[in-house]
Amino acid sequence: MPFDITNLVIPMWTFLGAYGLFLAVFSLYSLFNLYHLVRFGTASTGLYAVTALFAGGTVLLVGATVFLLAPYDWSASISVSDLLRQTASTKQFFPGK
């Protein structure tokens, strides 16, 4: 039985897992940077303001993505054949098909 890419079905939770992996790597990298900023930076009000701004911005962005991604059904699947289906808008780019 030959492999046919149009029969491929991708679960949506794989994208959520990839996002979670990105957040884990970003968190480790941020903690590493914050440690070095506080440990080796010049102790001043500016240092603590930049650190608080970075941490607050990170929390704000992660919180916003959690609230924006929460309503979606992550148990659904995406069929590649639905993605490859030709629509009226793609006919202008591929006139021979």
Gaussian input, Z-matrix of N, CA and C with variables (Angstrom, degrees):
# hf/3-21g

backbone

0 1
 N
 C     1     B1
 C     2     B2     1     A1
 N     3     B3     2     A2     1     D1
 C     4     B4     3     A3     2     D2
 C     5     B5     4     A4     3     D3
 N     6     B6     5     A5     4     D4
 C     7     B7     6     A6     5     D5
 C     8     B8     7     A7     6     D6
 N     9     B9     8     A8     7     D7
 C    10    B10     9     A9     8     D8
 C    11    B11    10    A10     9     D9
 N    12    B12    11    A11    10    D10
 C    13    B13    12    A12    11    D11
 C    14    B14    13    A13    12    D12
 N    15    B15    14    A14    13    D13
 C    16    B16    15    A15    14    D14
 C    17    B17    16    A16    15    D15
 N    18    B18    17    A17    16    D16
 C    19    B19    18    A18    17    D17
 C    20    B20    19    A19    18    D18
 N    21    B21    20    A20    19    D19
 C    22    B22    21    A21    20    D20
 C    23    B23    22    A22    21    D21
 N    24    B24    23    A23    22    D22
 C    25    B25    24    A24    23    D23
 C    26    B26    25    A25    24    D24
 N    27    B27    26    A26    25    D25
 C    28    B28    27    A27    26    D26
 C    29    B29    28    A28    27    D27
 N    30    B30    29    A29    28    D28
 C    31    B31    30    A30    29    D29
 C    32    B32    31    A31    30    D30
 N    33    B33    32    A32    31    D31
 C    34    B34    33    A33    32    D32
 C    35    B35    34    A34    33    D33
 N    36    B36    35    A35    34    D34
 C    37    B37    36    A36    35    D35
 C    38    B38    37    A37    36    D36
 N    39    B39    38    A38    37    D37
 C    40    B40    39    A39    38    D38
 C    41    B41    40    A40    39    D39
 N    42    B42    41    A41    40    D40
 C    43    B43    42    A42    41    D41
 C    44    B44    43    A43    42    D42
 N    45    B45    44    A44    43    D43
 C    46    B46    45    A45    44    D44
 C    47    B47    46    A46    45    D45
 N    48    B48    47    A47    46    D46
 C    49    B49    48    A48    47    D47
 C    50    B50    49    A49    48    D48
 N    51    B51    50    A50    49    D49
 C    52    B52    51    A51    50    D50
 C    53    B53    52    A52    51    D51
 N    54    B54    53    A53    52    D52
 C    55    B55    54    A54    53    D53
 C    56    B56    55    A55    54    D54
 N    57    B57    56    A56    55    D55
 C    58    B58    57    A57    56    D56
 C    59    B59    58    A58    57    D57
 N    60    B60    59    A59    58    D58
 C    61    B61    60    A60    59    D59
 C    62    B62    61    A61    60    D60
 N    63    B63    62    A62    61    D61
 C    64    B64    63    A63    62    D62
 C    65    B65    64    A64    63    D63
 N    66    B66    65    A65    64    D64
 C    67    B67    66    A66    65    D65
 C    68    B68    67    A67    66    D66
 N    69    B69    68    A68    67    D67
 C    70    B70    69    A69    68    D68
 C    71    B71    70    A70    69    D69
 N    72    B72    71    A71    70    D70
 C    73    B73    72    A72    71    D71
 C    74    B74    73    A73    72    D72
 N    75    B75    74    A74    73    D73
 C    76    B76    75    A75    74    D74
 C    77    B77    76    A76    75    D75
 N    78    B78    77    A77    76    D76
 C    79    B79    78    A78    77    D77
 C    80    B80    79    A79    78    D78
 N    81    B81    80    A80    79    D79
 C    82    B82    81    A81    80    D80
 C    83    B83    82    A82    81    D81
 N    84    B84    83    A83    82    D82
 C    85    B85    84    A84    83    D83
 C    86    B86    85    A85    84    D84
 N    87    B87    86    A86    85    D85
 C    88    B88    87    A87    86    D86
 C    89    B89    88    A88    87    D87
 N    90    B90    89    A89    88    D88
 C    91    B91    90    A90    89    D89
 C    92    B92    91    A91    90    D90
 N    93    B93    92    A92    91    D91
 C    94    B94    93    A93    92    D92
 C    95    B95    94    A94    93    D93
 N    96    B96    95    A95    94    D94
 C    97    B97    96    A96    95    D95
 C    98    B98    97    A97    96    D96
 N    99    B99    98    A98    97    D97
 C   100   B100    99    A99    98    D98
 C   101   B101   100   A100    99    D99
 N   102   B102   101   A101   100   D100
 C   103   B103   102   A102   101   D101
 C   104   B104   103   A103   102   D102
 N   105   B105   104   A104   103   D103
 C   106   B106   105   A105   104   D104
 C   107   B107   106   A106   105   D105
 N   108   B108   107   A107   106   D106
 C   109   B109   108   A108   107   D107
 C   110   B110   109   A109   108   D108
 N   111   B111   110   A110   109   D109
 C   112   B112   111   A111   110   D110
 C   113   B113   112   A112   111   D111
 N   114   B114   113   A113   112   D112
 C   115   B115   114   A114   113   D113
 C   116   B116   115   A115   114   D114
 N   117   B117   116   A116   115   D115
 C   118   B118   117   A117   116   D116
 C   119   B119   118   A118   117   D117
 N   120   B120   119   A119   118   D118
 C   121   B121   120   A120   119   D119
 C   122   B122   121   A121   120   D120
 N   123   B123   122   A122   121   D121
 C   124   B124   123   A123   122   D122
 C   125   B125   124   A124   123   D123
 N   126   B126   125   A125   124   D124
 C   127   B127   126   A126   125   D125
 C   128   B128   127   A127   126   D126
 N   129   B129   128   A128   127   D127
 C   130   B130   129   A129   128   D128
 C   131   B131   130   A130   129   D129
 N   132   B132   131   A131   130   D130
 C   133   B133   132   A132   131   D131
 C   134   B134   133   A133   132   D132
 N   135   B135   134   A134   133   D133
 C   136   B136   135   A135   134   D134
 C   137   B137   136   A136   135   D135
 N   138   B138   137   A137   136   D136
 C   139   B139   138   A138   137   D137
 C   140   B140   139   A139   138   D138
 N   141   B141   140   A140   139   D139
 C   142   B142   141   A141   140   D140
 C   143   B143   142   A142   141   D141
 N   144   B144   143   A143   142   D142
 C   145   B145   144   A144   143   D143
 C   146   B146   145   A145   144   D144
 N   147   B147   146   A146   145   D145
 C   148   B148   147   A147   146   D146
 C   149   B149   148   A148   147   D147
 N   150   B150   149   A149   148   D148
 C   151   B151   150   A150   149   D149
 C   152   B152   151   A151   150   D150
 N   153   B153   152   A152   151   D151
 C   154   B154   153   A153   152   D152
 C   155   B155   154   A154   153   D153
 N   156   B156   155   A155   154   D154
 C   157   B157   156   A156   155   D155
 C   158   B158   157   A157   156   D156
 N   159   B159   158   A158   157   D157
 C   160   B160   159   A159   158   D158
 C   161   B161   160   A160   159   D159
 N   162   B162   161   A161   160   D160
 C   163   B163   162   A162   161   D161
 C   164   B164   163   A163   162   D162
 N   165   B165   164   A164   163   D163
 C   166   B166   165   A165   164   D164
 C   167   B167   166   A166   165   D165
 N   168   B168   167   A167   166   D166
 C   169   B169   168   A168   167   D167
 C   170   B170   169   A169   168   D168
 N   171   B171   170   A170   169   D169
 C   172   B172   171   A171   170   D170
 C   173   B173   172   A172   171   D171
 N   174   B174   173   A173   172   D172
 C   175   B175   174   A174   173   D173
 C   176   B176   175   A175   174   D174
 N   177   B177   176   A176   175   D175
 C   178   B178   177   A177   176   D176
 C   179   B179   178   A178   177   D177
 N   180   B180   179   A179   178   D178
 C   181   B181   180   A180   179   D179
 C   182   B182   181   A181   180   D180
 N   183   B183   182   A182   181   D181
 C   184   B184   183   A183   182   D182
 C   185   B185   184   A184   183   D183
 N   186   B186   185   A185   184   D184
 C   187   B187   186   A186   185   D185
 C   188   B188   187   A187   186   D186
 N   189   B189   188   A188   187   D187
 C   190   B190   189   A189   188   D188
 C   191   B191   190   A190   189   D189
 N   192   B192   191   A191   190   D190
 C   193   B193   192   A192   191   D191
 C   194   B194   193   A193   192   D192
 N   195   B195   194   A194   193   D193
 C   196   B196   195   A195   194   D194
 C   197   B197   196   A196   195   D195
 N   198   B198   197   A197   196   D196
 C   199   B199   198   A198   197   D197
 C   200   B200   199   A199   198   D198
 N   201   B201   200   A200   199   D199
 C   202   B202   201   A201   200   D200
 C   203   B203   202   A202   201   D201
 N   204   B204   203   A203   202   D202
 C   205   B205   204   A204   203   D203
 C   206   B206   205   A205   204   D204
 N   207   B207   206   A206   205   D205
 C   208   B208   207   A207   206   D206
 C   209   B209   208   A208   207   D207
 N   210   B210   209   A209   208   D208
 C   211   B211   210   A210   209   D209
 C   212   B212   211   A211   210   D210
 N   213   B213   212   A212   211   D211
 C   214   B214   213   A213   212   D212
 C   215   B215   214   A214   213   D213
 N   216   B216   215   A215   214   D214
 C   217   B217   216   A216   215   D215
 C   218   B218   217   A217   216   D216
 N   219   B219   218   A218   217   D217
 C   220   B220   219   A219   218   D218
 C   221   B221   220   A220   219   D219
 N   222   B222   221   A221   220   D220
 C   223   B223   222   A222   221   D221
 C   224   B224   223   A223   222   D222
 N   225   B225   224   A224   223   D223
 C   226   B226   225   A225   224   D224
 C   227   B227   226   A226   225   D225
 N   228   B228   227   A227   226   D226
 C   229   B229   228   A228   227   D227
 C   230   B230   229   A229   228   D228
 N   231   B231   230   A230   229   D229
 C   232   B232   231   A231   230   D230
 C   233   B233   232   A232   231   D231
 N   234   B234   233   A233   232   D232
 C   235   B235   234   A234   233   D233
 C   236   B236   235   A235   234   D234
 N   237   B237   236   A236   235   D235
 C   238   B238   237   A237   236   D236
 C   239   B239   238   A238   237   D237
 N   240   B240   239   A239   238   D238
 C   241   B241   240   A240   239   D239
 C   242   B242   241   A241   240   D240
 N   243   B243   242   A242   241   D241
 C   244   B244   243   A243   242   D242
 C   245   B245   244   A244   243   D243
 N   246   B246   245   A245   244   D244
 C   247   B247   246   A246   245   D245
 C   248   B248   247   A247   246   D246
 N   249   B249   248   A248   247   D247
 C   250   B250   249   A249   248   D248
 C   251   B251   250   A250   249   D249
 N   252   B252   251   A251   250   D250
 C   253   B253   252   A252   251   D251
 C   254   B254   253   A253   252   D252
 N   255   B255   254   A254   253   D253
 C   256   B256   255   A255   254   D254
 C   257   B257   256   A256   255   D255
 N   258   B258   257   A257   256   D256
 C   259   B259   258   A258   257   D257
 C   260   B260   259   A259   258   D258
 N   261   B261   260   A260   259   D259
 C   262   B262   261   A261   260   D260
 C   263   B263   262   A262   261   D261
 N   264   B264   263   A263   262   D262
 C   265   B265   264   A264   263   D263
 C   266   B266   265   A265   264   D264
 N   267   B267   266   A266   265   D265
 C   268   B268   267   A267   266   D266
 C   269   B269   268   A268   267   D267
 N   270   B270   269   A269   268   D268
 C   271   B271   270   A270   269   D269
 C   272   B272   271   A271   270   D270
 N   273   B273   272   A272   271   D271
 C   274   B274   273   A273   272   D272
 C   275   B275   274   A274   273   D273
 N   276   B276   275   A275   274   D274
 C   277   B277   276   A276   275   D275
 C   278   B278   277   A277   276   D276
 N   279   B279   278   A278   277   D277
 C   280   B280   279   A279   278   D278
 C   281   B281   280   A280   279   D279
 N   282   B282   281   A281   280   D280
 C   283   B283   282   A282   281   D281
 C   284   B284   283   A283   282   D282
 N   285   B285   284   A284   283   D283
 C   286   B286   285   A285   284   D284
 C   287   B287   286   A286   285   D285
 N   288   B288   287   A287   286   D286
 C   289   B289   288   A288   287   D287
 C   290   B290   289   A289   288   D288

   B1=1.4477
   B2=1.5243
   B3=1.3152
   B4=1.4675
   B5=1.5326
   B6=1.3065
   B7=1.4618
   B8=1.5276
   B9=1.3114
   B10=1.4601
   B11=1.5200
   B12=1.3200
   B13=1.4667
   B14=1.5205
   B15=1.3179
   B16=1.4636
   B17=1.5214
   B18=1.3311
   B19=1.4619
   B20=1.5218
   B21=1.3245
   B22=1.4566
   B23=1.5281
   B24=1.3324
   B25=1.4567
   B26=1.5242
   B27=1.3354
   B28=1.4650
   B29=1.5266
   B30=1.3489
   B31=1.4686
   B32=1.5348
   B33=1.3142
   B34=1.4642
   B35=1.5302
   B36=1.3365
   B37=1.4596
   B38=1.5228
   B39=1.3410
   B40=1.4652
   B41=1.5293
   B42=1.3241
   B43=1.4635
   B44=1.5266
   B45=1.3289
   B46=1.4581
   B47=1.5287
   B48=1.3302
   B49=1.4674
   B50=1.5145
   B51=1.3331
   B52=1.4635
   B53=1.5273
   B54=1.3212
   B55=1.4633
   B56=1.5302
   B57=1.3213
   B58=1.4637
   B59=1.5211
   B60=1.3218
   B61=1.4633
   B62=1.5258
   B63=1.3296
   B64=1.4574
   B65=1.5297
   B66=1.3360
   B67=1.4569
   B68=1.5244
   B69=1.3275
   B70=1.4651
   B71=1.5278
   B72=1.3202
   B73=1.4718
   B74=1.5233
   B75=1.3364
   B76=1.4562
   B77=1.5269
   B78=1.3240
   B79=1.4653
   B80=1.5198
   B81=1.3239
   B82=1.4663
   B83=1.5228
   B84=1.3036
   B85=1.4618
   B86=1.5313
   B87=1.3273
   B88=1.4615
   B89=1.5165
   B90=1.3216
   B91=1.4628
   B92=1.5228
   B93=1.3079
   B94=1.4628
   B95=1.5241
   B96=1.3392
   B97=1.4660
   B98=1.5218
   B99=1.3272
   B100=1.4574
   B101=1.5209
   B102=1.3223
   B103=1.4620
   B104=1.5251
   B105=1.3185
   B106=1.4555
   B107=1.5314
   B108=1.3234
   B109=1.4486
   B110=1.5280
   B111=1.3278
   B112=1.4627
   B113=1.5217
   B114=1.3104
   B115=1.4748
   B116=1.5216
   B117=1.3135
   B118=1.4515
   B119=1.5270
   B120=1.3157
   B121=1.4593
   B122=1.5180
   B123=1.2966
   B124=1.4539
   B125=1.5197
   B126=1.3370
   B127=1.4633
   B128=1.5202
   B129=1.3021
   B130=1.4574
   B131=1.5210
   B132=1.3038
   B133=1.4561
   B134=1.5279
   B135=1.3236
   B136=1.4613
   B137=1.5156
   B138=1.3456
   B139=1.4584
   B140=1.5216
   B141=1.3149
   B142=1.4598
   B143=1.5244
   B144=1.3153
   B145=1.4670
   B146=1.5263
   B147=1.3330
   B148=1.4653
   B149=1.5250
   B150=1.3279
   B151=1.4640
   B152=1.5251
   B153=1.3331
   B154=1.4625
   B155=1.5241
   B156=1.3311
   B157=1.4582
   B158=1.5313
   B159=1.3336
   B160=1.4650
   B161=1.5265
   B162=1.3252
   B163=1.4680
   B164=1.5246
   B165=1.3347
   B166=1.4581
   B167=1.5204
   B168=1.3312
   B169=1.4629
   B170=1.5169
   B171=1.3257
   B172=1.4593
   B173=1.5249
   B174=1.3292
   B175=1.4682
   B176=1.5266
   B177=1.3175
   B178=1.4612
   B179=1.5289
   B180=1.3229
   B181=1.4667
   B182=1.5257
   B183=1.3218
   B184=1.4735
   B185=1.5227
   B186=1.3241
   B187=1.4645
   B188=1.5143
   B189=1.3331
   B190=1.4668
   B191=1.5237
   B192=1.3338
   B193=1.4660
   B194=1.5229
   B195=1.3269
   B196=1.4696
   B197=1.5204
   B198=1.3334
   B199=1.4604
   B200=1.5235
   B201=1.3238
   B202=1.4588
   B203=1.5265
   B204=1.3316
   B205=1.4603
   B206=1.5326
   B207=1.3208
   B208=1.4662
   B209=1.5302
   B210=1.3288
   B211=1.4726
   B212=1.5295
   B213=1.3108
   B214=1.4618
   B215=1.5174
   B216=1.3206
   B217=1.4622
   B218=1.5241
   B219=1.3205
   B220=1.4618
   B221=1.5238
   B222=1.3350
   B223=1.4685
   B224=1.5318
   B225=1.3146
   B226=1.4688
   B227=1.5291
   B228=1.3139
   B229=1.4573
   B230=1.5239
   B231=1.3255
   B232=1.4526
   B233=1.5218
   B234=1.3098
   B235=1.4501
   B236=1.5264
   B237=1.3137
   B238=1.4621
   B239=1.5239
   B240=1.3140
   B241=1.4639
   B242=1.5251
   B243=1.3493
   B244=1.4633
   B245=1.5220
   B246=1.3148
   B247=1.4590
   B248=1.5191
   B249=1.3313
   B250=1.4632
   B251=1.5227
   B252=1.3306
   B253=1.4516
   B254=1.5258
   B255=1.3247
   B256=1.4608
   B257=1.5267
   B258=1.3213
   B259=1.4651
   B260=1.5200
   B261=1.3101
   B262=1.4645
   B263=1.5122
   B264=1.3230
   B265=1.4584
   B266=1.5274
   B267=1.3228
   B268=1.4679
   B269=1.5126
   B270=1.3231
   B271=1.4648
   B272=1.5221
   B273=1.3103
   B274=1.4580
   B275=1.5211
   B276=1.3240
   B277=1.4587
   B278=1.5196
   B279=1.3294
   B280=1.4583
   B281=1.5240
   B282=1.3310
   B283=1.4663
   B284=1.5192
   B285=1.3206
   B286=1.4626
   B287=1.5074
   B288=1.3063
   B289=1.4777
   B290=1.4868
   A1=108.29
   A2=117.87
   A3=120.35
   A4=111.11
   A5=114.14
   A6=120.80
   A7=109.53
   A8=115.95
   A9=121.92
   A10=108.27
   A11=116.22
   A12=120.41
   A13=112.35
   A14=118.01
   A15=119.52
   A16=112.13
   A17=117.97
   A18=121.01
   A19=112.40
   A20=117.91
   A21=122.67
   A22=110.01
   A23=116.49
   A24=122.81
   A25=107.44
   A26=116.26
   A27=121.62
   A28=108.34
   A29=118.37
   A30=119.39
   A31=110.34
   A32=116.38
   A33=121.22
   A34=111.75
   A35=117.88
   A36=119.41
   A37=112.48
   A38=118.44
   A39=119.26
   A40=110.53
   A41=117.03
   A42=120.25
   A43=110.71
   A44=116.29
   A45=120.36
   A46=110.24
   A47=116.68
   A48=120.49
   A49=111.95
   A50=116.81
   A51=120.44
   A52=110.28
   A53=117.63
   A54=121.26
   A55=110.38
   A56=117.06
   A57=120.64
   A58=112.01
   A59=116.53
   A60=120.37
   A61=110.52
   A62=117.26
   A63=120.83
   A64=110.59
   A65=117.60
   A66=120.40
   A67=111.77
   A68=117.40
   A69=120.39
   A70=111.03
   A71=117.17
   A72=121.01
   A73=109.80
   A74=117.34
   A75=121.01
   A76=110.98
   A77=117.23
   A78=120.68
   A79=111.63
   A80=116.98
   A81=119.99
   A82=111.36
   A83=116.89
   A84=121.35
   A85=110.93
   A86=116.80
   A87=120.73
   A88=111.90
   A89=116.92
   A90=119.37
   A91=111.23
   A92=116.74
   A93=121.58
   A94=110.43
   A95=116.36
   A96=120.22
   A97=112.04
   A98=117.64
   A99=119.90
   A100=111.84
   A101=116.66
   A102=120.10
   A103=110.57
   A104=117.30
   A105=120.28
   A106=112.04
   A107=116.95
   A108=120.26
   A109=110.90
   A110=116.48
   A111=120.64
   A112=111.20
   A113=117.47
   A114=121.25
   A115=112.30
   A116=117.89
   A117=120.74
   A118=114.07
   A119=117.87
   A120=120.79
   A121=111.40
   A122=115.89
   A123=121.26
   A124=108.75
   A125=116.48
   A126=121.50
   A127=109.58
   A128=115.89
   A129=121.04
   A130=108.55
   A131=114.84
   A132=119.85
   A133=110.84
   A134=117.11
   A135=121.39
   A136=112.26
   A137=116.41
   A138=120.57
   A139=111.00
   A140=116.12
   A141=119.26
   A142=111.75
   A143=117.62
   A144=120.66
   A145=110.70
   A146=116.51
   A147=120.10
   A148=110.29
   A149=116.82
   A150=120.65
   A151=110.65
   A152=117.15
   A153=120.79
   A154=111.25
   A155=117.16
   A156=120.84
   A157=111.52
   A158=116.56
   A159=120.55
   A160=111.05
   A161=116.75
   A162=120.29
   A163=110.83
   A164=117.33
   A165=120.31
   A166=112.62
   A167=116.49
   A168=119.95
   A169=112.29
   A170=116.13
   A171=120.12
   A172=111.01
   A173=116.55
   A174=120.44
   A175=110.32
   A176=117.29
   A177=121.28
   A178=111.65
   A179=117.30
   A180=120.25
   A181=112.40
   A182=117.39
   A183=119.91
   A184=110.28
   A185=117.12
   A186=120.26
   A187=112.32
   A188=116.65
   A189=120.44
   A190=110.94
   A191=117.76
   A192=119.16
   A193=111.57
   A194=117.46
   A195=119.49
   A196=110.05
   A197=117.27
   A198=119.96
   A199=112.25
   A200=118.51
   A201=120.90
   A202=112.93
   A203=117.30
   A204=120.31
   A205=113.40
   A206=117.82
   A207=121.47
   A208=114.16
   A209=120.89
   A210=118.84
   A211=115.28
   A212=119.02
   A213=120.89
   A214=111.98
   A215=115.33
   A216=121.81
   A217=108.33
   A218=117.03
   A219=121.79
   A220=112.57
   A221=117.60
   A222=120.09
   A223=111.42
   A224=117.36
   A225=121.33
   A226=110.06
   A227=115.42
   A228=121.47
   A229=110.30
   A230=114.64
   A231=121.49
   A232=107.64
   A233=116.53
   A234=121.45
   A235=108.98
   A236=116.68
   A237=120.78
   A238=110.23
   A239=117.66
   A240=119.61
   A241=110.84
   A242=118.26
   A243=120.11
   A244=111.07
   A245=117.20
   A246=120.37
   A247=111.74
   A248=116.82
   A249=121.00
   A250=113.35
   A251=116.66
   A252=120.38
   A253=109.39
   A254=114.64
   A255=120.20
   A256=109.75
   A257=115.14
   A258=120.22
   A259=109.32
   A260=115.98
   A261=120.14
   A262=112.09
   A263=117.50
   A264=119.34
   A265=112.54
   A266=118.40
   A267=119.45
   A268=111.96
   A269=118.88
   A270=120.31
   A271=111.61
   A272=117.38
   A273=119.18
   A274=111.65
   A275=117.66
   A276=121.12
   A277=112.00
   A278=116.78
   A279=122.23
   A280=108.92
   A281=118.20
   A282=119.87
   A283=114.17
   A284=118.56
   A285=120.26
   A286=113.83
   A287=118.43
   A288=120.62
   A289=112.21
   D1=115.46
   D2=-178.41
   D3=-73.70
   D4=152.16
   D5=179.16
   D6=-77.51
   D7=129.06
   D8=178.50
   D9=-122.35
   D10=116.59
   D11=-174.99
   D12=-66.29
   D13=-22.82
   D14=-179.64
   D15=-70.96
   D16=-17.88
   D17=177.76
   D18=-88.64
   D19=0.88
   D20=-177.39
   D21=-75.28
   D22=134.32
   D23=177.59
   D24=-123.30
   D25=125.99
   D26=-176.87
   D27=-109.03
   D28=122.35
   D29=176.27
   D30=-70.81
   D31=143.20
   D32=-177.61
   D33=-65.98
   D34=-28.54
   D35=-177.62
   D36=-65.52
   D37=-15.68
   D38=175.90
   D39=-67.49
   D40=-35.05
   D41=176.39
   D42=-69.35
   D43=-36.57
   D44=176.95
   D45=-67.06
   D46=-37.11
   D47=176.27
   D48=-65.84
   D49=-40.11
   D50=177.06
   D51=-64.11
   D52=-39.24
   D53=177.11
   D54=-65.64
   D55=-40.85
   D56=177.19
   D57=-63.09
   D58=-39.34
   D59=176.46
   D60=-64.41
   D61=-41.84
   D62=176.05
   D63=-60.10
   D64=-43.91
   D65=179.82
   D66=-64.33
   D67=-36.56
   D68=178.34
   D69=-65.24
   D70=-44.96
   D71=179.00
   D72=-66.20
   D73=-42.20
   D74=178.28
   D75=-61.94
   D76=-40.42
   D77=179.50
   D78=-63.90
   D79=-45.50
   D80=178.01
   D81=-61.89
   D82=-43.65
   D83=179.40
   D84=-64.75
   D85=-40.93
   D86=179.27
   D87=-66.45
   D88=-42.43
   D89=177.79
   D90=-62.74
   D91=-39.82
   D92=176.77
   D93=-61.16
   D94=-45.73
   D95=-179.99
   D96=-67.98
   D97=-41.97
   D98=179.10
   D99=-63.85
   D100=-39.52
   D101=177.06
   D102=-59.59
   D103=-47.73
   D104=-179.00
   D105=-68.55
   D106=-33.35
   D107=177.71
   D108=-65.07
   D109=-45.25
   D110=-179.68
   D111=-74.06
   D112=-40.28
   D113=-175.75
   D114=-71.98
   D115=-43.12
   D116=-172.83
   D117=-110.74
   D118=-3.05
   D119=179.17
   D120=-79.53
   D121=161.44
   D122=176.91
   D123=-73.26
   D124=122.06
   D125=-177.54
   D126=-68.38
   D127=107.53
   D128=177.99
   D129=-154.67
   D130=174.79
   D131=178.68
   D132=-65.64
   D133=-34.95
   D134=179.55
   D135=-63.13
   D136=-40.09
   D137=178.80
   D138=-61.65
   D139=-46.62
   D140=-178.88
   D141=-70.63
   D142=-30.06
   D143=176.73
   D144=-68.53
   D145=-43.02
   D146=178.80
   D147=-66.12
   D148=-40.99
   D149=178.59
   D150=-63.21
   D151=-44.85
   D152=179.15
   D153=-65.91
   D154=-39.04
   D155=178.10
   D156=-64.03
   D157=-42.93
   D158=178.39
   D159=-64.33
   D160=-47.83
   D161=-179.25
   D162=-64.96
   D163=-42.16
   D164=179.28
   D165=-65.38
   D166=-40.66
   D167=177.11
   D168=-64.22
   D169=-39.06
   D170=178.27
   D171=-64.53
   D172=-46.08
   D173=179.01
   D174=-63.04
   D175=-40.06
   D176=178.87
   D177=-63.29
   D178=-45.54
   D179=-179.50
   D180=-67.62
   D181=-42.06
   D182=178.96
   D183=-67.03
   D184=-41.66
   D185=177.35
   D186=-61.98
   D187=-41.22
   D188=178.83
   D189=-64.07
   D190=-41.84
   D191=179.79
   D192=-68.31
   D193=-33.37
   D194=176.72
   D195=-63.54
   D196=-45.78
   D197=-179.75
   D198=-69.26
   D199=-30.75
   D200=178.81
   D201=-78.38
   D202=-30.65
   D203=-177.51
   D204=-92.24
   D205=-15.95
   D206=-176.22
   D207=-62.06
   D208=-38.61
   D209=-175.62
   D210=-71.61
   D211=-12.35
   D212=-176.25
   D213=-78.07
   D214=149.13
   D215=176.25
   D216=-84.82
   D217=103.24
   D218=-175.57
   D219=-83.95
   D220=-0.82
   D221=176.40
   D222=-91.84
   D223=-4.71
   D224=179.18
   D225=-73.30
   D226=167.74
   D227=-179.90
   D228=-125.82
   D229=156.09
   D230=177.16
   D231=-114.51
   D232=124.90
   D233=177.67
   D234=-89.65
   D235=131.96
   D236=179.65
   D237=-66.46
   D238=-32.00
   D239=178.90
   D240=-64.94
   D241=-32.96
   D242=175.40
   D243=-68.55
   D244=-35.18
   D245=178.44
   D246=-70.51
   D247=-32.62
   D248=-177.29
   D249=-89.28
   D250=-5.21
   D251=-178.83
   D252=-63.83
   D253=136.10
   D254=-176.34
   D255=-79.72
   D256=132.81
   D257=176.63
   D258=-116.59
   D259=174.85
   D260=-179.08
   D261=-64.05
   D262=-32.00
   D263=-178.60
   D264=-74.08
   D265=-25.17
   D266=179.81
   D267=-85.97
   D268=-14.21
   D269=-179.83
   D270=-67.24
   D271=-25.77
   D272=178.19
   D273=-70.95
   D274=-24.73
   D275=179.06
   D276=-89.57
   D277=-26.74
   D278=179.95
   D279=-126.26
   D280=74.70
   D281=-172.92
   D282=-67.24
   D283=-23.16
   D284=-177.80
   D285=-79.23
   D286=-11.02
   D287=-176.03
   D288=-95.58

